[in-house]
């Protein structure tokens, strides 16, 4: 299966993994933000691979039980008429809920100060963090729209989602999310830094975290996914104490949810899997968080090798 991403080509990968007793060839192909090139690539792959993942954008966002379809995501998916196309949203609503629940034994979410850089992108994580008593700041308006308005409750996130998503899902994805080279650029030191500083845990989409986090993240826990070995080193240099990814790590890289979603669909042999089917596949595969401990060194200090536990 292949993930067609509008992200940077620098993050491409091709490898063979073992999942659910099957050998799966996974590949990520970036187009540096070029939607037309991504569409052509999907047409070229249609009928030739078992599943296609969409990277760098979603087909839809889920908020308060309702789906909001993204114009750009739907347009890309329509380039395939045979091969099922998935975006990882189903895993965000199943696996990521299960990961947050499992982590409560060690992280202890009650009262934990969490910055979730974008809640509507990972509503399963957003809801579960709140249900376990975390003090969550949802940064959707701050990081996606550049508005200095933190959302401090799930009810506020619900309200904003209902009002803005019907409009936001119709605009070009590059207006609200880092694509192409922006996925490897950092704008640390901006006014957004204070939201990172007040948090104990930084959660959500890694591209928002990488782009906007300050250089000093000493002692923080980062809960995310889609991290390469270079990303791991970057977080370690910033002083992060613990990196938790919601998907397993293979050959130094934690899988994007769309890659893992496509792998499960390829193994199952069809698209349109239900939430119950995803749950059963997750349990059967033994999927869980991957945890890397870096210690508590200050940003910029010479780090010790990470301690890795968990799946992958």
C-alpha positions as CSV (number, residue, x, y, z in Angstrom):
1,X,0.0,0.0,0.0
2,X,1.1,3.6,-0.6
3,X,0.5,6.8,1.3
4,X,0.2,9.7,-1.1
5,X,1.1,12.8,0.9
6,X,1.0,16.5,0.1
7,X,3.8,16.8,2.7
8,X,7.6,17.1,2.1
9,X,9.3,14.5,-0.1
10,X,12.1,14.6,2.5
11,X,9.9,12.4,4.8
12,X,9.4,9.7,2.2
13,X,9.9,6.0,3.3
14,X,9.6,2.6,1.8
15,X,9.8,-0.5,4.0
16,X,8.4,-3.9,4.7
17,X,6.7,-4.6,8.0
18,X,5.0,-7.5,9.8
19,X,1.4,-6.9,10.9
20,X,-1.3,-9.3,11.9
21,X,0.9,-12.2,10.7
22,X,1.2,-10.6,7.3
23,X,4.1,-9.1,5.5
24,X,3.1,-5.6,4.2
25,X,5.0,-3.3,1.9
26,X,4.4,0.3,3.0
27,X,5.5,3.4,1.1
28,X,5.1,7.1,1.6
29,X,5.4,9.4,-1.4
30,X,5.3,13.2,-0.8
31,X,4.5,15.8,-3.4
32,X,5.8,18.9,-1.6
33,X,2.3,20.4,-1.4
34,X,1.4,19.8,-5.0
35,X,-2.3,18.7,-5.1
36,X,-2.3,18.1,-8.8
37,X,0.8,15.8,-8.6
38,X,-0.9,14.0,-5.7
39,X,-4.0,13.5,-7.8
40,X,-2.0,12.1,-10.7
41,X,-0.1,9.8,-8.4
42,X,-3.4,8.4,-7.0
43,X,-4.7,7.8,-10.6
44,X,-1.4,6.0,-11.4
45,X,-1.7,3.8,-8.3
46,X,-5.4,3.0,-8.6
47,X,-6.0,-0.7,-9.1
48,X,-2.3,-1.5,-8.7
49,X,-2.0,-1.4,-4.9
50,X,-4.2,-2.8,-2.1
51,X,-4.9,0.5,-0.4
52,X,-4.0,4.2,-0.6
53,X,-3.6,6.5,2.3
54,X,-4.0,10.3,2.2
55,X,-1.2,12.1,4.0
56,X,-1.0,15.7,4.9
57,X,-4.8,16.1,4.9
58,X,-8.0,14.2,5.9
59,X,-11.0,13.1,4.0
60,X,-13.1,14.3,6.9
61,X,-12.9,15.6,10.5
62,X,-15.1,14.3,13.3
63,X,-16.5,16.7,15.9
64,X,-19.2,16.0,18.4
65,X,-20.3,12.9,16.5
66,X,-20.6,14.7,13.1
67,X,-18.4,14.4,10.0
68,X,-17.2,17.4,8.2
69,X,-15.7,16.6,4.8
70,X,-12.7,18.5,3.5
71,X,-13.0,19.7,-0.1
72,X,-9.3,19.0,-1.0
73,X,-9.4,15.6,0.6
74,X,-12.5,14.5,-1.2
75,X,-11.1,15.8,-4.5
76,X,-8.0,13.7,-4.1
77,X,-9.8,10.6,-3.1
78,X,-12.1,10.7,-6.2
79,X,-9.0,10.1,-8.3
80,X,-9.3,6.4,-7.3
81,X,-12.1,4.3,-8.6
82,X,-10.9,0.8,-7.6
83,X,-8.5,1.0,-4.7
84,X,-9.9,2.0,-1.3
85,X,-8.6,5.4,0.0
86,X,-8.3,6.1,3.7
87,X,-7.0,9.0,5.7
88,X,-6.4,7.6,9.2
89,X,-9.5,9.4,10.7
90,X,-10.9,6.0,11.8
91,X,-7.8,5.2,13.8
92,X,-7.8,8.6,15.4
93,X,-11.3,7.9,16.6
94,X,-10.4,4.3,17.9
95,X,-6.7,3.7,18.4
96,X,-6.0,7.1,19.9
97,X,-8.8,6.9,22.4
98,X,-7.5,3.5,23.5
99,X,-4.0,4.8,23.8
100,X,-5.0,7.7,26.0
101,X,-7.0,5.3,28.2
102,X,-4.0,2.9,28.5
103,X,-1.6,5.8,29.4
104,X,-3.7,6.9,32.3
105,X,-2.0,4.2,34.5
106,X,1.4,5.9,34.0
107,X,0.8,9.5,33.0
108,X,-2.2,10.1,35.4
109,X,-4.3,12.5,33.3
110,X,-6.3,13.9,36.2
111,X,-5.2,17.6,36.6
112,X,-2.4,17.3,34.0
113,X,-1.8,20.5,32.0
114,X,-2.1,19.5,28.3
115,X,-1.7,21.6,25.2
116,X,-3.5,19.9,22.3
117,X,-2.3,21.8,19.3
118,X,-5.5,20.8,17.3
119,X,-8.5,19.1,18.8
120,X,-10.7,18.8,15.8
121,X,-8.0,16.9,13.9
122,X,-7.9,14.2,16.6
123,X,-11.3,14.5,18.3
124,X,-11.0,11.0,19.8
125,X,-7.9,12.1,21.7
126,X,-9.4,15.4,22.6
127,X,-12.5,13.9,24.1
128,X,-10.7,11.1,26.0
129,X,-8.2,13.5,27.6
130,X,-11.0,15.6,28.9
131,X,-12.9,12.5,30.1
132,X,-9.9,11.5,32.2
133,X,-9.8,15.0,33.9
134,X,-6.8,16.6,32.1
135,X,-6.7,20.4,32.0
136,X,-6.6,20.7,28.2
137,X,-5.9,23.8,26.2
138,X,-7.1,23.2,22.6
139,X,-5.0,25.3,20.2
140,X,-7.1,25.0,17.1
141,X,-7.6,28.8,16.7
142,X,-4.0,29.5,17.7
143,X,-2.2,27.2,15.4
144,X,-4.6,26.6,12.5
145,X,-6.0,30.1,12.2
146,X,-3.3,32.3,13.9
147,X,-5.8,33.7,16.4
148,X,-4.6,34.2,20.0
149,X,-7.7,32.5,21.5
150,X,-7.1,29.4,23.6
151,X,-10.1,27.0,24.0
152,X,-10.1,25.8,27.6
153,X,-13.0,23.4,27.6
154,X,-14.4,20.6,25.4
155,X,-17.7,22.5,25.1
156,X,-15.8,25.5,23.6
157,X,-14.2,23.2,21.1
158,X,-17.6,21.7,20.2
159,X,-19.0,25.2,19.6
160,X,-16.1,26.4,17.5
161,X,-16.1,23.2,15.5
162,X,-19.8,23.5,14.7
163,X,-19.5,27.2,13.6
164,X,-16.2,27.1,11.7
165,X,-15.7,23.6,10.3
166,X,-18.4,24.1,7.6
167,X,-16.4,27.0,6.3
168,X,-12.8,25.8,7.0
169,X,-13.3,22.5,5.3
170,X,-13.9,24.4,2.0
171,X,-10.7,26.4,2.0
172,X,-7.4,25.2,0.5
173,X,-5.6,22.9,3.1
174,X,-2.4,25.0,2.8
175,X,-4.2,27.9,4.5
176,X,-4.7,26.0,7.7
177,X,-2.1,23.2,7.9
178,X,1.7,23.0,7.1
179,X,2.2,21.3,3.7
180,X,5.3,20.8,1.6
181,X,8.4,22.4,2.9
182,X,6.5,24.0,5.8
183,X,6.5,20.5,7.4
184,X,10.3,20.8,7.9
185,X,10.4,24.5,8.9
186,X,10.3,25.9,12.4
187,X,8.9,29.3,13.5
188,X,9.8,28.8,17.2
189,X,10.0,31.9,19.3
190,X,6.6,33.3,18.2
191,X,3.8,34.4,20.5
192,X,2.5,30.8,20.5
193,X,5.5,29.7,22.7
194,X,3.7,30.6,26.0
195,X,1.1,27.9,25.5
196,X,3.9,25.3,25.2
197,X,5.6,26.7,28.3
198,X,2.6,26.4,30.5
199,X,1.9,22.7,29.5
200,X,3.2,19.5,31.0
201,X,2.1,17.5,28.0
202,X,2.1,18.6,24.4
203,X,-0.3,16.5,22.3
204,X,-1.6,16.2,18.8
205,X,-0.4,16.6,15.3
206,X,3.4,16.5,15.0
207,X,3.7,19.0,12.2
208,X,2.1,21.7,14.3
209,X,4.3,20.8,17.2
210,X,7.5,20.9,15.1
211,X,6.6,24.1,13.4
212,X,5.5,26.2,16.4
213,X,7.2,24.7,19.5
214,X,10.0,26.8,21.2
215,X,13.5,25.5,21.2
216,X,13.3,24.7,24.9
217,X,10.9,22.0,25.8
218,X,12.8,20.8,28.9
219,X,10.9,18.2,30.9
220,X,7.9,18.0,28.7
221,X,6.0,14.9,27.5
222,X,5.1,14.9,23.8
223,X,2.1,12.7,22.7
224,X,2.0,12.5,18.9
225,X,2.7,10.3,16.0
226,X,4.5,10.3,12.6
227,X,8.0,10.9,13.9
228,X,11.1,10.1,12.0
229,X,14.5,9.4,13.6
230,X,15.4,13.0,12.8
231,X,12.3,14.2,14.6
232,X,13.3,12.1,17.6
233,X,16.7,13.8,17.7
234,X,15.1,17.2,17.3
235,X,12.8,16.6,20.3
236,X,15.7,15.3,22.4
237,X,17.8,18.4,21.6
238,X,14.9,20.5,22.8
239,X,15.0,18.8,26.2
240,X,11.8,16.7,25.9
241,X,11.7,14.1,28.7
242,X,9.4,11.6,27.1
243,X,8.1,11.0,23.6
244,X,4.9,8.9,23.2
245,X,3.6,8.0,19.8
246,X,0.2,6.5,19.3
247,X,1.3,4.2,16.5
248,X,4.2,1.6,16.5
249,X,7.7,2.5,15.4
250,X,9.3,0.6,12.6
251,X,12.9,1.1,11.5
252,X,13.1,4.3,13.6
253,X,9.9,5.8,12.3
254,X,6.4,5.8,13.9
255,X,3.7,5.2,11.3
256,X,1.3,7.9,10.2
257,X,-2.3,7.0,11.0
258,X,-3.1,7.0,7.3
259,X,-0.3,4.5,6.6
260,X,-1.4,2.2,9.4
261,X,-5.1,2.6,8.4
262,X,-4.2,1.7,4.8
263,X,-2.1,-1.3,6.0
264,X,-5.1,-2.6,8.0
265,X,-7.4,-2.1,5.0
266,X,-5.0,-4.0,2.8
267,X,-4.8,-6.9,5.2
268,X,-8.6,-7.0,5.5
269,X,-9.0,-6.8,1.8
270,X,-11.6,-4.1,1.6
271,X,-12.4,-0.6,2.7
272,X,-15.3,0.7,4.7
273,X,-14.3,-1.0,7.9
274,X,-16.6,-0.2,10.9
275,X,-15.3,1.2,14.2
276,X,-15.9,-2.3,15.8
277,X,-13.8,-3.9,13.1
278,X,-11.0,-1.4,13.7
279,X,-11.2,-2.0,17.4
280,X,-10.9,-5.8,16.9
281,X,-7.9,-5.4,14.5
282,X,-6.1,-3.1,16.9
283,X,-6.6,-5.6,19.8
284,X,-5.6,-8.6,17.6
285,X,-2.4,-6.8,16.4
286,X,-1.5,-5.7,19.9
287,X,-1.2,-2.1,18.9
288,X,-0.3,0.3,21.6
289,X,1.7,3.4,22.4
290,X,5.5,3.5,21.7
291,X,7.3,5.2,24.6
292,X,10.8,6.7,24.5
293,X,12.3,8.1,27.7
294,X,15.0,10.8,27.2
295,X,15.5,11.8,30.8
296,X,15.3,15.4,32.1
297,X,18.2,17.1,30.5
298,X,18.0,20.8,29.6
299,X,17.6,21.8,26.0
300,X,20.8,21.7,24.1
301,X,22.6,19.5,26.5
302,X,24.3,16.3,25.4
303,X,21.6,13.7,25.6
304,X,21.9,10.1,26.8
305,X,20.5,7.3,24.6
306,X,16.7,7.0,24.8
307,X,15.0,4.2,26.7
308,X,12.3,2.7,24.5
309,X,9.3,0.6,25.6
310,X,6.0,-0.4,24.2
311,X,4.9,-1.6,20.8
312,X,7.3,-1.5,17.9
